[in-house]
Amino acid sequence: MQHLLETDPELVEVIRKEEDRQKHKLELIASENYTSQAVLEAAGTVLTNKYAEGYPDKRYYGGCEYVDLAEDLARDRARQLFQAEHVNVQPHSGSNANMAVYMTVLNPGDTIMGMDLAHGGHLTHGASVSFSGKLYRAVSYGVSRDSETLDYDEIAEIARKEKPRLIVAGASAYPRTIDFPRFAEIAREVGAYFVTDMAHIAGLVAAGEHPSPLPYADFVTTTTHKTLRGPRGGMILIGKDRENDMGVVAPKSGRTKRFSELLDSTVMPGIQGGPLMHIIAAKAVAFREALQDNFRGYQAQVVRNAAVLAKALADGGLRLVSGGTDNHLMLLDLTELGISGRDAERMLDAAGITANKNGIPYDTRSPLVTSGIRVGTPAVTTRGMKEDDMHTIAGFILRVLKSGGDEAVLASVRAEVREFCAGFPLFSV
C-alpha cells in the first residue's frame, strides 16, 4: 500500500487494524468469507475508472471494448457454474438484485410472500422496514413451533388464502435444506411468480452440496460473496426452462418479451446507472475459481465442518434450533444459559471469536437483544480448518458462553485463539 501510505496514512492504519483482526480472530459469521488474493487484485484495478452504462455491445459510452470482455467473462462463467440460461452480474448487492426482480414483474401494492424475518428470512423478503415491505403488501410464512423447520403444507395454506403475486424462498438464518420443487408447486397453484434468494447457499449450490433452485424458480438472486467467496455484490440468474417458457406482454409495443429482456432493463436504467466494472471483473475471477475441482472440495468441507461443529456444541450442552444443520450455518438458542445473543456476541468478540446475535423462532427478546447467535463455517474452512479443528472451536465457544463473562476466561481463550489462528494463514486459497 505504498501509494496509499503516502496519501492517507490514517486510512492505512485503519486497514491494517482490520487486516490484523481478520488474521487473528476466528470468523464465524455465516455470511462472511475471505476472498482470494486474485479477487482482491481484480477489485483494485483500473477498471474502476470506466463508466459502462448499458450492457456489452450496447453501451451508452465509448471505450467499453475491454470492460465488455470482462463482463462477458463473468456472465459466461456464471452460466456455466449454475447451468443458467441468462445472467445479470451488474447488481451492486443482493438487495438490489431482489429489488430488480420485484420491479420486473410486480406493481406497487402487489402481494409478496416471504419468510418471516424473525424466523430466519431477510429484510428484502417483506420486512416492514425494507423497500419490500413499503412498496408491496407483504405476508410471511415461518417455521413450525415444534420442529423449527419449514412446514410446506402451512405455507401452501397461507398462499391459497393470501393469493400472493410473488413467493420468495430463501433465508439468512435457516440451517436446513430448502425444498424448491415444493415451493414451485405452491407458486404454480396460486399463480404466483417463484423467486429464490440463494445468497447464503450459492456456493453450496454451485458445488452440488445443496439442491439447485434454477430448474424451478422463475428468477434466482444471490450475492457473490458469502459461500460463493467472491467480492461483495449481487447477481440474478434465470434457468433454462424458465427463460424458454416465460414471457410478459409489453404494454406499449404489445410484443411478448422474455423475462431476461425485462430484467436487464429493470437493472439498468431502472434502478442502477453505471455498473462497477472492477467488481464485475472480481466476480469473473471468483466464478473461475468456483469452476475448479478444489472449490467443490471446499464446499463439501464447509458442510462437514458445520455438522461436526453443531454436534460438538450440542454435546457441550447448547440447544441448536431445529436440532442441527444441513448446510453451512447453525442457530444457537442461549435461553437455558440465561444470556442474550447480544451478551454472547460481546463475550465471544472479547475472546477473539466473531459471531453475530440472531433472533430465534418465536423469540421473546427484541431484535437488538435476541436469544440466539448465528454461527457458520465458510470463513474458517477457507483458512484450511477441518473436522478436528471444529472440536477445538467448539471448546472455545463453550468455555466463553459458560464463563458468565469472566475476564480471566475471556483473556485465556483470546490468547489461545490467536495462537490457533496463526496456524492457518489468511490467504491460503
C-alpha angles and dihedrals in degrees: 000000000000097000093043090049090056093045104038116008091169091062091045088058091053092049092048091051091051091048089051090050092052093047098047104035130069108249108213101155102126095219096052133082142157120259122217121259088251091060090048091050093051091049090055099052135114088264086090087072095064128091111208110170110177128024135295110301089005104071130146091217133060124235095049099122094109100039085051088061091050093051092046090053091052094048096044093048093047091050090052094044096052101024090242130162097210133020133184112195097177103090110113092216144358090263090055089050091054092046091052092052094048092049091049095061107015139069122214109277095030116133120255125184124206143150115293111258089225090057097049105287127129133256091248093056093078109299112160093234092054131077085250091064095038100049098036138041101254128202124177143211126202145180129291114267090226103045099021087221131110114284103210094189089057091046089053091051092051090049092051090050099043100035096212120201090216135021122202124205121190138077147209098218109025115119099194137082114271118228102226096176090056092049090050091051091052092048094049091049093058096034096249131145111247118222126179121202102200096170094130098042102034093111091048091050092049090053097043094250092121128030113265121246093203096095092051112032125078089218132012120200129189146161117244097224123056110066091351087066098214134119121300107278146097140258139188125210135188120201123233096250095046095048092051095046104039131073142149129218109240109231097222103041099027087224120137108242126195118242090248092062093048092044095052092050090049092054092046123046092358102069107351139044123196116012120232099252095185089055092045087054089051089050088054090054092049092050090051089052090049090055091062123097093241090062090062088050090050093053092047088053091049090057094044091049092050092051093049094045092048093051093047092051091047091048087052091058105267121132115232118208108247088009098274144338141283096188141028101305144054134195118222122208109212097183095109091051090057094233132112128236089248092055091045092051091052094047093048092048090052087054094051097261120120117207133137134243111245137181118246124217111286090008116182094202126080122262089253091057107024131173097245149045129222119226129187138178107212097098099043089047090053087057089057101258117152141184098299090050090055089062089053092049091047088053091053092049094047093049091051098045093046094046096079088229095301105177094215091055092046092050092048093050091045091057092046092048091052091051091045093051091051088071092061113058113218096232101046098131 
